């Protein structure tokens, strides 16, 4: 005979809350790869979970098609390439770099996220909070990085493929305002992929994955040792 213990409604609600919290804290096995297509080629980027406001904002704009038709309007070789200004869609080059989308994003500085080559960071105007532009961004092109910008501009992503394209854009002929003579227009798309596949395709290592791999190897080695011991007995 089976006996079923009665549980109260609060118990089940507590169980559901615990389950939901666990599911929320469990890291996703997927991520989104951003592809910026230009006349010089493709740049592929990963956005950081450690800067959630910037990641969410950039993905939203990209998925809505906001960046399509904008240009890299400011290029400085051995420094960076800057784009994402909606003004760069119009026929006048004189207001490029002065546009915005009506809001700013609060700064999200992280000491481990720095201006290395290929870093994706948010442009901004001068403001006490160092809040970021809601749409303009830049990609670091300097081989050694631009670390004098660390802690002043939010780094929220990294180039995982197409550094040669970043170099090619930075080398384009330009005028005295650092604006390319020929428009470097972009289209931006977002593709969801398994993190494992991203690592296989682009060599990008997610934080903590190397440690986990080592732990798994040690665990598997321990299991094999126990199996060998059992077979030899």
C-alpha positions, 0 to 999 in steps of 0.5 A: 500500500502506498502512502501519499504525504500531504503537502501544503500550497505554500510548500509547492509555491516555495518549491516552484520559486526555488526551481525558477531561481535555479533555472534563472541562475543556470548559464545558457549554453547559447549566445548571440554572434553579431556580424557587421558586414562592410565593403571591406568584409565581415566583423564578428563580435561577442557581447559580454554578459558582464555588461547586461545593459549594453548587451541588451541595448546593442542586440535590440538595435541590431535586431531591429535593423537600426544600424543597417545603412549607418557608416563607420564615420570616424576612422583613426589608424592605430587607434579605433574605428567608430560608427553607429550614428543615425545621422550617417544615413543622410546625405550630409556628411557634416553632421556625422558623429553628432547623432543619437537615438534619444537616450544614454546607457548607464556606464558598466565598467568592469576591471577585467574588460579592457581596451584590447585590440578588437574590443567593442566599446560605447562612444559617449559625450562628456557627462559626469556619470560617463554614461554611454551613447545609446547607439554609437560605438567603436572598435579598438584597432591599435595592436597594443590596445588603448588602455588609457580609455579603461574606466572611462568608456564601457567595453561591452564586447570583443571581435572574434573574427575579422580583425583584418577587416577592422585594419582595412577600414582604419586604413581607408583614405579620409578627410581632415575630420577623420571621415572616410572619403568613401562611405563605409556602410554597414549591415548588422545581423544577429545569429544565435549559436551554441557556445561550444560551436562559437568556440570551435569556429572562432576560438573564443573561450568563455570565462570559466570554460577552460577551468571547467574543461580541466575539472572534467578531464580530472574527473574523467581520469579519476573515473577511468582509474577506478574502472581500471582498478575494478578490472584488475581486482 
